[in-house]
Amino acid sequence: MSITVRNLSFSYGRLPVLEQVSAEAEAGRITALLGPNAVGKSTLLRCVIGALRPGAGEVLLDGRPAHRLRGRRIARRIAYVPQRSVVSAAFTVREVVRLGRYALEMDEKRVDEAIERLELTEVSERPYPALSVGQQQRVALARAVAQLAVRGLLVLDEPMAAMDLRHAHNCFSLLRRLADQGVTVLIAMHDISAAATIADDAWLLAGGPPGRLVAAGTVAEVMEPDRLEDVFGLGFEWVQRPSGGRVLLAGTCSVVDPGTM
C-alpha cells in the first residue's frame, strides 16, 4: 500500500501541530519517521491511518483518501501499534492478540504464528496487565501481525522503546521480513542508529509547533550530518571505520552508513 501525504496541516483547536507536510512512502519498504519531541510525529501517523482528519491537505492510501476507509476494508489493510496499548480488562496475551482478528474472520493459526514470532508463547495465558511494558509492546505488535494482510500497511509509534536489546533486534528483523513480503511499514523512532540500520527511507520533521517536513527520501539522503545537527542540536560526523564502512557519530551515539552495509 502506497502512502501519499499532500500539503497536510493539522491543529488541535488553535494549536497548530503540523504545517504543509508532503511526503510519500512506497509499498514494500520501511520508512522511518524521525524528529525531536513535539514535532507532530504521532499526530502525522494518526492522520495517515485516518484516525484524524487533516485541517488542510490530504493523505492518500493507494490513491484513496485515508479518512474514507471504513470497517473490514481498513481492518484488512491497516494495522496500527500506538506508543502504549491500554487494555483495562484482565485479558490474557492470547486474547489480546486475537483482538487483531475482531473485524475479520477468526484465524487461530495466524494468532498462534504471531504469538510465536514475537516470542510470547511462554506468557500467552498470562494476564496482559501483569506483563512488563516491553512485553506489552510485543503483544501489541503480535496483535497487528495477526491482523495484517499481505501488501497491507503497518504503522508503528515508538513500538520498541521499552524492549530489551534482543527483543528489539528480533522485532526489527520481523519488520524487515514483513516489508520484504510486500507490507508497507511506517515507523516513528527516536533511535537514529536503529533507523539507519532498519529503514529504507526516512521522513524528518522539525520545528514544532507546528512541525514541518525538513527532508524525505532514502535514509542516506535524509541523514546528512548538517541537517541532523540543525534538527537535533547535536554535532554529527561520518567517520571511516578501520574495518571498513562509515559510521555517523553524535556523542556516544553511532549510526552505520546504510550505503556501506
C-alpha positions in Angstrom: 0.0 0.0 0.0 1.5 3.3 -1.0 1.2 6.5 1.1 0.9 9.9 -0.3 0.8 12.9 2.1 -0.1 16.2 0.3 0.3 19.6 1.9 -1.1 18.2 5.2 -1.7 20.6 8.1 -3.3 19.8 11.4 -4.3 21.7 14.5 -5.7 20.8 17.9 -8.1 23.7 18.3 -6.0 26.8 18.0 -2.7 24.9 18.4 -1.1 24.2 15.1 0.7 20.8 15.2 1.7 20.1 11.5 2.1 22.5 8.6 2.3 21.8 4.9 3.7 18.3 5.2 4.2 16.4 1.9 5.9 13.0 1.6 5.5 9.6 0.0 6.1 6.0 1.1 6.3 3.1 -1.3 4.8 -0.4 -0.8 7.2 -3.0 0.5 9.6 -0.5 2.1 10.3 0.6 5.7 10.0 4.4 6.2 11.3 5.9 9.5 9.6 9.0 10.8 12.2 11.0 12.7 12.3 14.2 14.6 12.6 15.6 18.2 9.7 15.6 20.7 6.6 17.7 20.0 7.1 18.0 16.2 3.9 16.1 15.5 5.1 12.6 14.7 2.3 10.8 16.5 -0.3 13.1 15.0 1.0 12.5 11.5 0.8 8.8 12.0 -2.8 9.1 13.1 -3.6 11.2 10.1 -2.1 8.5 7.9 -4.3 5.8 9.3 -7.4 8.0 9.0 -8.0 8.4 12.8 -7.5 12.1 12.4 -8.7 14.3 9.5 -6.3 17.0 8.4 -7.4 20.6 8.6 -5.9 21.1 5.2 -4.3 18.7 2.6 -4.9 15.0 2.4 -3.5 11.5 2.9 -4.0 9.0 0.1 -3.6 5.3 0.6 -3.2 3.6 -2.8 -4.8 6.7 -4.2 -7.8 6.8 -1.9 -8.4 9.3 1.0 -7.4 7.7 4.3 -10.3 9.1 6.2 -12.8 7.5 3.9 -11.7 3.9 4.5 -14.1 2.1 6.8 -14.9 -1.3 8.5 -13.4 -4.5 7.3 -11.6 -2.8 4.5 -9.5 -0.8 6.8 -9.0 -3.7 9.2 -7.7 -5.9 6.4 -5.3 -3.2 5.0 -4.1 -1.2 8.0 -2.7 -2.2 11.4 -1.6 0.4 14.0 0.7 0.0 17.0 0.5 3.0 19.3 3.2 4.1 21.8 1.3 2.4 24.6 -1.6 0.0 24.2 -4.1 0.2 27.1 -6.0 -2.9 28.0 -8.0 -2.3 31.1 -9.6 -5.7 31.4 -7.5 -8.7 32.5 -7.4 -10.3 29.1 -4.7 -12.9 28.5 -2.0 -12.3 26.0 -3.7 -14.7 23.6 -7.0 -12.9 24.0 -5.4 -9.6 23.2 -3.7 -10.9 20.1 -7.0 -12.4 19.0 -8.5 -8.9 19.1 -6.4 -8.3 15.9 -9.0 -10.5 14.1 -12.0 -8.8 15.7 -13.2 -7.3 12.4 -12.1 -10.2 10.3 -12.6 -13.9 10.2 -11.0 -15.6 13.2 -7.9 -17.4 12.2 -6.3 -19.2 15.1 -3.3 -20.2 13.0 -2.5 -16.6 12.4 -2.9 -15.9 16.1 -0.5 -18.7 17.0 2.0 -17.7 14.4 2.0 -14.1 15.7 2.5 -15.2 19.3 5.4 -17.4 18.3 7.0 -14.8 16.1 7.0 -12.3 18.9 8.4 -14.9 21.4 5.3 -14.8 23.6 4.4 -18.5 23.8 5.5 -18.9 27.4 3.4 -15.9 28.6 0.4 -16.5 26.2 -2.0 -17.3 29.1 -0.7 -14.6 31.4 -2.9 -11.5 32.0 -1.8 -8.6 29.9 -1.8 -6.1 32.7 0.7 -8.3 34.6 3.3 -8.0 31.8 6.3 -5.6 31.7 5.9 -2.7 29.4 8.4 -4.2 26.9 6.3 -7.4 26.8 3.1 -5.4 26.3 4.7 -3.7 23.3 5.5 -7.1 21.8 1.8 -8.2 22.4 0.6 -5.1 20.6 2.9 -5.9 17.7 1.7 -9.5 17.7 -1.9 -8.3 17.5 -1.0 -6.2 14.5 0.8 -9.0 12.8 -2.2 -11.3 13.3 -4.4 -8.7 11.7 -2.3 -7.6 8.8 -2.8 -8.8 5.2 -0.2 -9.2 2.6 0.7 -5.8 1.0 -1.1 -4.0 3.8 0.1 -1.0 5.9 1.7 -1.4 9.3 2.0 1.9 11.2 4.0 1.9 14.5 4.6 4.7 17.0 7.9 4.0 19.0 7.0 0.3 19.3 10.3 -0.8 20.7 11.0 2.0 23.2 10.8 -0.3 26.3 12.1 -3.5 24.8 15.5 -5.0 25.8 18.1 -5.1 23.0 17.5 -8.7 22.0 13.7 -8.4 21.6 14.1 -5.1 19.9 16.5 -6.6 17.4 14.1 -9.5 16.8 11.2 -7.1 16.2 13.3 -5.0 13.7 14.1 -8.2 11.9 10.4 -9.1 11.8 9.6 -5.7 10.3 12.3 -6.3 7.6 10.8 -9.6 6.7 7.3 -8.1 6.5 8.5 -5.4 4.2 10.2 -7.9 2.0 6.9 -9.7 1.7 5.2 -6.5 0.5 4.0 -4.8 3.7 4.5 -1.1 3.8 6.0 -0.1 7.2 5.9 3.4 8.6 7.5 3.7 12.0 8.1 6.7 14.3 11.5 6.4 16.0 13.9 8.3 18.2 16.7 5.8 17.8 18.6 7.2 14.8 21.0 4.3 14.9 18.2 1.8 14.6 16.5 3.9 11.9 19.7 3.8 9.8 20.0 0.1 10.0 16.4 -1.0 9.5 14.8 1.7 7.3 14.9 2.1 3.6 13.6 5.7 3.6 13.0 8.5 6.1 10.8 11.5 6.8 12.4 14.1 9.0 10.2 16.5 10.9 11.5 19.7 12.7 10.2 22.8 14.3 7.1 22.4 16.4 4.6 23.5 17.0 3.9 23.4 14.2 6.1 20.6 12.9 7.4 20.8 9.3 8.9 18.3 7.0 12.7 19.0 6.6 13.5 16.2 4.3 12.2 12.9 2.8 14.0 10.3 0.7 16.3 7.4 1.3 18.0 7.1 4.7 21.3 8.1 3.2 19.8 11.2 1.6 18.0 12.4 4.7 20.6 11.7 7.3 23.1 14.3 6.3 25.2 15.5 9.3 24.5 19.2 8.8 20.8 18.6 8.5 20.7 16.3 11.6 22.6 18.9 13.6 20.1 21.6 12.6 17.2 19.4 13.7 18.6 17.7 16.9 21.1 20.3 18.1 23.9 17.8 18.1 27.0 17.6 16.0 27.1 14.6 13.6 30.1 13.3 11.7 30.6 10.5 9.3 33.9 8.7 10.1 35.7 5.8 8.5 36.0 2.6 10.4 39.3 0.8 10.3 37.4 -2.4 9.4 35.7 -0.7 6.5 32.5 1.3 6.1 31.5 4.5 7.7 29.8 5.4 11.0 27.9 8.6 11.8 28.9 9.8 15.3 26.9 12.0 17.6 28.3 12.0 21.1 28.1 8.4 22.3 25.6 7.5 19.5 26.8 5.9 16.3 24.9 5.1 13.1 26.2 2.8 10.4 26.1 4.3 7.0 23.4 2.2 5.1 25.3 2.7 1.9 28.2 0.6 3.2 26.2 -2.3 4.7 
